[in-house]
Amino acid sequence: MSDPAPCYRNFAEFYVFYLSEHANRTARRLHFVGTSLALLCLLELVMTADFSWLILALVFGYGFAWFAHFQFEKNRPATFKHPLYSLMGDGRMFWEMLIGKIAF
């Protein structure tokens, strides 16, 4: 039986945990690449109305992130227990890497 998911009162509390689960630089880079590719796919979806781009966005976004967790972080993605906060955390971490607040 798996452990119950910790309860976070808000996103700020969760984000501290989220960053601790992304300490490995290579894993963060893979997250960044996956998120970048997912955003490009979503842009294509908007431009073409072809929903196969949505599938690719999910494959790139989650594929790169999950590979990073299992291969480099050696932990389980937060997506499994906190999907919304995890998505928000990925967006914030992506932005903070983009502006140089978090090391790329």
Secondary structure, 3 states (H helix, E strand, C coil): CCCCCCCCCCHHHHHHHHHHCCCCHHHHHHHHHHHHHHHHHHHHHHHHCCCHHHHHHHHHHHHHHHHHHHHHHCCCCHHHCCHHHHHHHHHHHHHHHHCCCCCC
